[in-house]
Amino acid sequence: TGGAGSLTASSVGVVGGDGGQIGDSTPAPVTGIAPVSCPFGGMVFPNPTTMTCTTPAGGNLTGPISAGCYSAPAVKRGLGTLNISNATLGAGTYVFEGNVNLSGSITSAAGGTTLDMYNGTLSEGTAATNLNLTAPAPCAAGTLPPCGGSYGGIAIMQPPANTNTITFEFGNSTGTIDGIIYAPTAQLFLHDSGGDKSGGISLITDLIVGTLNDQTASLSVTNYSSMVTGSPLTKIALVE
């Protein structure tokens, strides 16, 4: 919607019909295509109820952090929040119960990381945040994550039961998300540099999301499966 947005891709296909600013799409949408099944539909997600989860004091995490399960402090109503700031994330999978807010400098260590939002929201909503997330190496061709304990190729994921929005926003955020974002029932909200309006957050990713809301004038995505040998995804499709 609106007159300022644009979409440029190798192809644009829509299962149903199209509307709104159709002329902003290059090429024009092809309508009535066959539905595309979710490539990770059979993937098994981590279950915090079977894990030992840590609740940090005050809900704050900083400095070197090890992979594992983390729970936000309980609040009277709704979910609590984990604040992660100026942190280096050790290699592996991070399972979060509750909301997570990222700020300062957040970087994946060698070996790559996967952030799993079990039931809360994930947001990067502070000016001057530098976010650099790199997924673990992909699983073998034809093998769904996890493999060898790693969710290879996936940088951020949410199970279908979690419909909360993932938000990357605010003016001068910088960094790179290098890996698949898999949130099949959630909205991915990109605002200001979250949508790479002025060289902000670069996306080297394949997006599997319920809704994409890009508030910037243009969105540039370098697809992960064209950049990484052995990516679990071999076909690019935009399905709404």
PAFI-524380 format. One record per residue (C-alpha): residue in one letter; x, y, z. Coordinates in steps of 0.05 Angstrom, whole numbers, plus 5000, padded with zeros to 4 digits. Layout:
% residues N
aXYZ;...
% end
This chain:
% residues 240
t500050005000;g502150724993;g506151044937;a513251024962;g514750274967;s517849834914;l519249104904;t524648834857;a525748094850;s527547564798;s520247374797;v513847524835;g508347014841;v501747054880;v497346454896;g491046884895;g490047574865;d493848224871;g491948944888;g494449604914;q500849884883;i501749334831;g505849804787;d511249834842;s513049104829;t518648934781;p516948474747;a509348504751;p506247954794;v504047294762;t497447104794;g494146444807;i500546034818;a500245374856;p501245424932;v508345284956;s508944825016;c513245045074;p520244745064;f521244675140;g514344405155;g517143775185;m522444105228;v522443965303;f523344575348;p526844585416;n522144495476;p524044905537;t519944445582;t525143905571;m531044375582;t534344725641;c533045465630;t536746035664;t533246675688;p538447235689;a538347725747;g534048315728;g532948005660;n539548295633;l544747925592;t551248235569;g558448045552;p560147335528;i553846905529;s553546155521;a548245785480;g542545485519;c535545635545;y533946305577;s527446525611;a525247235623;p523447425695;a516147305709;v511347895710;k504347955737;r501047965669;g503947715603;l511147535590;g517347855619;t523048135578;l530347935569;n534848525552;i541048305514;s546148855503;n553448895481;a554048145477;t557947625439;l553747015428;g557446355432;a556145835378;g549745435383;t542245495393;y539046005440;v532045845463;f528246425494;e522046405538;g519047105541;n520547745502;v527547915479;n530248615464;l536948705430;s541249335438;g548349575432;s553149105395;i550548395386;t555147915348;s555147165333;a561746825350;a565246335303;g560845735289;g554446135282;t548246215324;t540746085319;l535746495360;d529346115376;m523446525401;y519245995437;n513446445458;g515347185461;t517147775416;l523947925387;s525648655377;e531649085360;g528849765375;t534350215400;a538150725359;a545450565345;t544549815353;n549649415313;l546848725300;n551048185266;l547947495267;t550846905228;a547346235223;p551045575235;a553445205174;p547644875136;c545844145146;a547443645092;a543443725028;g536543435035;t536943425111;l532243855153;p535044205215;p536944035268;c543143645249;g548643475298;g545043905349;s545144515303;y539544875266;g544144955207;g542745535160;i537545865206;a539246525241;i532446665273;m526446215281;q519546195315;p515145585320;p508345645286;a504845705354;n508446365366;t505046905324;n508647505357;t511848025313;i519448045300;t521648775296;f527949085268;e527649845267;f530150545284;g534251035245;n541550875250;s541650135265;t547049755227;g549549045216;t547948405178;i543247815188;d546547245150;g541946635152;i534746425143;i529146765182;y523746245194;a517346495228;p511646195188;t505846515226;a509147165249;q509947865221;l516948105205;f516648865215;l522249275183;h522550015199;d527750545180;s534450195176;g531149545195;g529149535122;d535949785099;k533450485081;s540350795086;g545450235090;g542849995157;i541449255168;s543348815109;l539348185098;i542847565070;t536847125082;d531046715056;l524746965090;i519346465111;v514546915148;g507046995156;t507047745139;l512448225115;n511448955135;d516949395106;q516250125125;t522050385083;a522150615011;s525649994985;l527649315011;s533848964987;v534648225004;t540447784981;n537747084983;y541546625029;s541046004985;s544646344928;m550446534974;v551545915015;t553445224990;g548844695018;s543145145039;p536944735057;l532945185010;t533845094935;k528045484906;i526046214919;a518646394922;l514746984949;v508046724974;e502747165006;
% end
